[in-house]
Amino acid sequence: MADYYLMSTNAITMDGELINIDGNGNRIGAVIYGPTSVLVIAGMNKVEDTIEAAVTRARTVAAPSNNQRFDNDNPCAITGTCGN
């Protein structure tokens, strides 16, 4: 019911495509079905040239560090790389 949704992203392409890996889909659900206005805050460290590079960043940098931060006991947190 909020007017705005404020979020970050795992990676973003130079074309503006967002790449996110979410454990329970709460961020994705809010972007798709949430408020009309979505504000994405992303530093230049998250910008990649291609979708492939952005997915690699999401799988090897963003998602593993988030899993470790939340003390999850899954392969992504343990090995440092997320798979399918």
N, C-alpha and C positions, 0 to 999 in steps of 0.2 A: 504493500500500500504506500510505499515511499515514492516521492517525486523523482528521486535520483538514486542511482546505484553507483557507489565508488568502489573500484576494484583495481587490482594489479593484474599482470599477466605473466605467464612463464616465458613467453617470447613473442615477438612481433616482427613480421617481415617488412621489408622496405615498402611493400605495396599496402601495408596496413592490416594484413591478415593476422589475427590473434591465434596463438597456439597455447593451449592449456591442457594440463593433465591434472584431473581432480579425482580424489579418492571417492567422494560421494556425489559429485556433480552439482554441489550447491552453487558454485560460482557460475557454471554454465547455465543452470536453470534460471538464475537471476538475470543473466544477460539475455536469454531468449524470451523468457516469459515475464520478466520484471518490469520495472519502470520504463517509461518512454526515453528517459535520459540516462545514459550510462557513461560514466567518466572513467577512462582507463588511464592510470598513472603508470608510466613505464620509463625507466631511465635508458639512456643510450646503450647500456650494457646488455639490454634485452633485445636490441634490434639486430636482425640477421638479414642477409641478402636474399635467401631463398626459403621456401617452406621446409625443405629437407634440413637445412642448417638450423632453422627454428625448432623443428621437432627434435633434432639432436641436442640442442641446448636444453629443451624442456626435459628430455630423458636423462641427460647426464649432469646437469647443473641444478636446475630449479626443483624438479620433483624429488631427487635424492636428498637435497638439503632440507626441503620441507618435511619429508618423512623422518629424517634424523632429528629435526627440531621438535616434532611431535612424538618422538621416541617410539615410532612404529617399528615393529619387528617383522619386516617383510623384505623380500629380495631387493627392492629398490633402495631401502635404507642400508642394508647390509653390504651389498655389492657396489653401491654407488652408481648403478645404471638401472633404469627402468625398462622393462620389456613389454611385450604384448600380454 
